């Protein structure tokens, strides 16, 4: 069973009012080999009150990712003849992929996005030199994206790490 199927089952069970521990126990007994995937799917779903509380920050992050994608594409124009455009397309589409998962409020993307754009921020700072208007705006956008990504990851998804759900001292998944 895939992550999408498990996530849909988890969200349906949460809508019915079942607890996260109860959902984990029932799914883990039916699919014991998938316990890590099940724990990841449960930890990736935000709690209702946290979702409402951080909805504005999430929407802001989603808009910033779309704006960054557009500014990144605009900063590469005009493309010189013979210059490869694959890198331009990739660097413009990856933020849109992140924005899709941010729009869906999927917990697994925030720390990854924060790391991805932190690397991009460092690269822009080191390679830009004295930035012009668009480059300065891109650097400010990148800083805001990194800050919001890590803020939402820490506050809304505290039990989710970079590579999966965190475990407690007894090696049980934190849901």
TORKOL-4160 file (C-alpha; in steps of 0.2 Angstrom, whole numbers, padded with zeros to 4 digits, m for minus):
175
<pt num="1" X="0000" Y="0000" Z="0000"/>
<pt num="2" X="0007" Y="0017" Z="m0005"/>
<pt num="3" X="0009" Y="0033" Z="0006"/>
<pt num="4" X="m0006" Y="0041" Z="m0003"/>
<pt num="5" X="m0018" Y="0027" Z="0002"/>
<pt num="6" X="m0012" Y="0026" Z="0020"/>
<pt num="7" X="m0013" Y="0045" Z="0021"/>
<pt num="8" X="m0031" Y="0045" Z="0015"/>
<pt num="9" X="m0035" Y="0031" Z="0028"/>
<pt num="10" X="m0027" Y="0041" Z="0041"/>
<pt num="11" X="m0036" Y="0057" Z="0037"/>
<pt num="12" X="m0053" Y="0048" Z="0036"/>
<pt num="13" X="m0050" Y="0040" Z="0053"/>
<pt num="14" X="m0045" Y="0057" Z="0060"/>
<pt num="15" X="m0061" Y="0064" Z="0053"/>
<pt num="16" X="m0071" Y="0051" Z="0062"/>
<pt num="17" X="m0063" Y="0056" Z="0079"/>
<pt num="18" X="m0051" Y="0042" Z="0082"/>
<pt num="19" X="m0035" Y="0046" Z="0090"/>
<pt num="20" X="m0018" Y="0045" Z="0082"/>
<pt num="21" X="m0012" Y="0030" Z="0093"/>
<pt num="22" X="m0028" Y="0021" Z="0089"/>
<pt num="23" X="m0026" Y="0023" Z="0071"/>
<pt num="24" X="m0008" Y="0018" Z="0071"/>
<pt num="25" X="m0012" Y="0002" Z="0081"/>
<pt num="26" X="m0026" Y="m0003" Z="0069"/>
<pt num="27" X="m0016" Y="0000" Z="0053"/>
<pt num="28" X="0000" Y="m0008" Z="0060"/>
<pt num="29" X="m0008" Y="m0024" Z="0065"/>
<pt num="30" X="m0015" Y="m0025" Z="0047"/>
<pt num="31" X="0001" Y="m0021" Z="0039"/>
<pt num="32" X="0016" Y="m0024" Z="0051"/>
<pt num="33" X="0029" Y="m0022" Z="0038"/>
<pt num="34" X="0023" Y="m0004" Z="0035"/>
<pt num="35" X="0024" Y="0003" Z="0052"/>
<pt num="36" X="0037" Y="0017" Z="0048"/>
<pt num="37" X="0027" Y="0022" Z="0033"/>
<pt num="38" X="0011" Y="0022" Z="0043"/>
<pt num="39" X="0019" Y="0033" Z="0057"/>
<pt num="40" X="0026" Y="0045" Z="0044"/>
<pt num="41" X="0008" Y="0047" Z="0036"/>
<pt num="42" X="0001" Y="0050" Z="0054"/>
<pt num="43" X="0014" Y="0062" Z="0059"/>
<pt num="44" X="0012" Y="0072" Z="0042"/>
<pt num="45" X="m0006" Y="0076" Z="0045"/>
<pt num="46" X="m0008" Y="0092" Z="0056"/>
<pt num="47" X="m0019" Y="0093" Z="0070"/>
<pt num="48" X="m0035" Y="0104" Z="0067"/>
<pt num="49" X="m0031" Y="0118" Z="0079"/>
<pt num="50" X="m0013" Y="0119" Z="0073"/>
<pt num="51" X="m0019" Y="0119" Z="0055"/>
<pt num="52" X="m0031" Y="0134" Z="0059"/>
<pt num="53" X="m0018" Y="0143" Z="0069"/>
<pt num="54" X="m0004" Y="0142" Z="0055"/>
<pt num="55" X="m0015" Y="0143" Z="0040"/>
<pt num="56" X="m0010" Y="0161" Z="0036"/>
<pt num="57" X="0009" Y="0157" Z="0038"/>
<pt num="58" X="0006" Y="0142" Z="0026"/>
<pt num="59" X="m0004" Y="0152" Z="0013"/>
<pt num="60" X="0010" Y="0165" Z="0014"/>
<pt num="61" X="0023" Y="0152" Z="0011"/>
<pt num="62" X="0013" Y="0145" Z="m0003"/>
<pt num="63" X="0012" Y="0162" Z="m0012"/>
<pt num="64" X="0031" Y="0165" Z="m0009"/>
<pt num="65" X="0035" Y="0149" Z="m0017"/>
<pt num="66" X="0025" Y="0153" Z="m0033"/>
<pt num="67" X="0032" Y="0171" Z="m0033"/>
<pt num="68" X="0050" Y="0164" Z="m0031"/>
<pt num="69" X="0047" Y="0152" Z="m0045"/>
<pt num="70" X="0041" Y="0166" Z="m0057"/>
<pt num="71" X="0056" Y="0178" Z="m0051"/>
<pt num="72" X="0068" Y="0164" Z="m0054"/>
<pt num="73" X="0062" Y="0161" Z="m0071"/>
<pt num="74" X="0062" Y="0180" Z="m0075"/>
<pt num="75" X="0079" Y="0183" Z="m0069"/>
<pt num="76" X="0086" Y="0170" Z="m0081"/>
<pt num="77" X="0078" Y="0179" Z="m0096"/>
<pt num="78" X="0083" Y="0182" Z="m0110"/>
<pt num="79" X="0091" Y="0165" Z="m0113"/>
<pt num="80" X="0106" Y="0166" Z="m0124"/>
<pt num="81" X="0106" Y="0155" Z="m0140"/>
<pt num="82" X="0115" Y="0138" Z="m0136"/>
<pt num="83" X="0113" Y="0140" Z="m0117"/>
<pt num="84" X="0105" Y="0125" Z="m0109"/>
<pt num="85" X="0088" Y="0128" Z="m0103"/>
<pt num="86" X="0085" Y="0112" Z="m0093"/>
<pt num="87" X="0093" Y="0120" Z="m0077"/>
<pt num="88" X="0081" Y="0135" Z="m0079"/>
<pt num="89" X="0066" Y="0124" Z="m0080"/>
<pt num="90" X="0071" Y="0113" Z="m0065"/>
<pt num="91" X="0075" Y="0128" Z="m0054"/>
<pt num="92" X="0058" Y="0136" Z="m0059"/>
<pt num="93" X="0047" Y="0120" Z="m0057"/>
<pt num="94" X="0054" Y="0113" Z="m0041"/>
<pt num="95" X="0047" Y="0128" Z="m0030"/>
<pt num="96" X="0030" Y="0125" Z="m0039"/>
<pt num="97" X="0031" Y="0106" Z="m0033"/>
<pt num="98" X="0035" Y="0112" Z="m0015"/>
<pt num="99" X="0020" Y="0124" Z="m0016"/>
<pt num="100" X="0008" Y="0110" Z="m0021"/>
<pt num="101" X="0013" Y="0100" Z="m0005"/>
<pt num="102" X="0013" Y="0116" Z="0006"/>
<pt num="103" X="m0004" Y="0120" Z="m0001"/>
<pt num="104" X="m0010" Y="0102" Z="0004"/>
<pt num="105" X="m0002" Y="0105" Z="0021"/>
<pt num="106" X="0009" Y="0089" Z="0020"/>
<pt num="107" X="0021" Y="0089" Z="0035"/>
<pt num="108" X="0035" Y="0079" Z="0026"/>
<pt num="109" X="0039" Y="0094" Z="0014"/>
<pt num="110" X="0043" Y="0108" Z="0026"/>
<pt num="111" X="0060" Y="0103" Z="0033"/>
<pt num="112" X="0065" Y="0097" Z="0016"/>
<pt num="113" X="0060" Y="0114" Z="0008"/>
<pt num="114" X="0069" Y="0123" Z="0022"/>
<pt num="115" X="0085" Y="0114" Z="0018"/>
<pt num="116" X="0083" Y="0115" Z="m0001"/>
<pt num="117" X="0080" Y="0134" Z="0000"/>
<pt num="118" X="0093" Y="0137" Z="0013"/>
<pt num="119" X="0106" Y="0129" Z="0001"/>
<pt num="120" X="0099" Y="0140" Z="m0013"/>
<pt num="121" X="0100" Y="0156" Z="m0002"/>
<pt num="122" X="0118" Y="0152" Z="0002"/>
<pt num="123" X="0122" Y="0150" Z="m0016"/>
<pt num="124" X="0113" Y="0166" Z="m0021"/>
<pt num="125" X="0122" Y="0176" Z="m0008"/>
<pt num="126" X="0139" Y="0168" Z="m0013"/>
<pt num="127" X="0137" Y="0170" Z="m0031"/>
<pt num="128" X="0127" Y="0186" Z="m0033"/>
<pt num="129" X="0140" Y="0198" Z="m0027"/>
<pt num="130" X="0132" Y="0216" Z="m0027"/>
<pt num="131" X="0114" Y="0211" Z="m0030"/>
<pt num="132" X="0103" Y="0222" Z="m0041"/>
<pt num="133" X="0084" Y="0224" Z="m0038"/>
<pt num="134" X="0078" Y="0207" Z="m0044"/>
<pt num="135" X="0093" Y="0198" Z="m0035"/>
<pt num="136" X="0090" Y="0207" Z="m0019"/>
<pt num="137" X="0071" Y="0203" Z="m0020"/>
<pt num="138" X="0075" Y="0184" Z="m0023"/>
<pt num="139" X="0087" Y="0184" Z="m0008"/>
<pt num="140" X="0074" Y="0192" Z="0003"/>
<pt num="141" X="0061" Y="0179" Z="m0003"/>
<pt num="142" X="0072" Y="0165" Z="0000"/>
<pt num="143" X="0076" Y="0170" Z="0018"/>
<pt num="144" X="0057" Y="0172" Z="0021"/>
<pt num="145" X="0054" Y="0155" Z="0013"/>
<pt num="146" X="0067" Y="0146" Z="0024"/>
<pt num="147" X="0061" Y="0155" Z="0040"/>
<pt num="148" X="0043" Y="0150" Z="0037"/>
<pt num="149" X="0047" Y="0132" Z="0032"/>
<pt num="150" X="0056" Y="0129" Z="0048"/>
<pt num="151" X="0044" Y="0138" Z="0058"/>
<pt num="152" X="0029" Y="0128" Z="0052"/>
<pt num="153" X="0039" Y="0112" Z="0053"/>
<pt num="154" X="0044" Y="0115" Z="0071"/>
<pt num="155" X="0027" Y="0121" Z="0077"/>
<pt num="156" X="0014" Y="0111" Z="0067"/>
<pt num="157" X="0024" Y="0095" Z="0064"/>
<pt num="158" X="0035" Y="0093" Z="0080"/>
<pt num="159" X="0035" Y="0074" Z="0079"/>
<pt num="160" X="0041" Y="0073" Z="0061"/>
<pt num="161" X="0060" Y="0074" Z="0057"/>
<pt num="162" X="0069" Y="0076" Z="0040"/>
<pt num="163" X="0069" Y="0058" Z="0036"/>
<pt num="164" X="0053" Y="0052" Z="0045"/>
<pt num="165" X="0044" Y="0052" Z="0061"/>
<pt num="166" X="0054" Y="0054" Z="0077"/>
<pt num="167" X="0055" Y="0041" Z="0091"/>
<pt num="168" X="0054" Y="0042" Z="0109"/>
<pt num="169" X="0066" Y="0034" Z="0122"/>
<pt num="170" X="0057" Y="0018" Z="0121"/>
<pt num="171" X="0059" Y="0017" Z="0102"/>
<pt num="172" X="0041" Y="0020" Z="0099"/>
<pt num="173" X="0035" Y="0032" Z="0085"/>
<pt num="174" X="0030" Y="0049" Z="0091"/>
<pt num="175" X="0013" Y="0052" Z="0082"/>
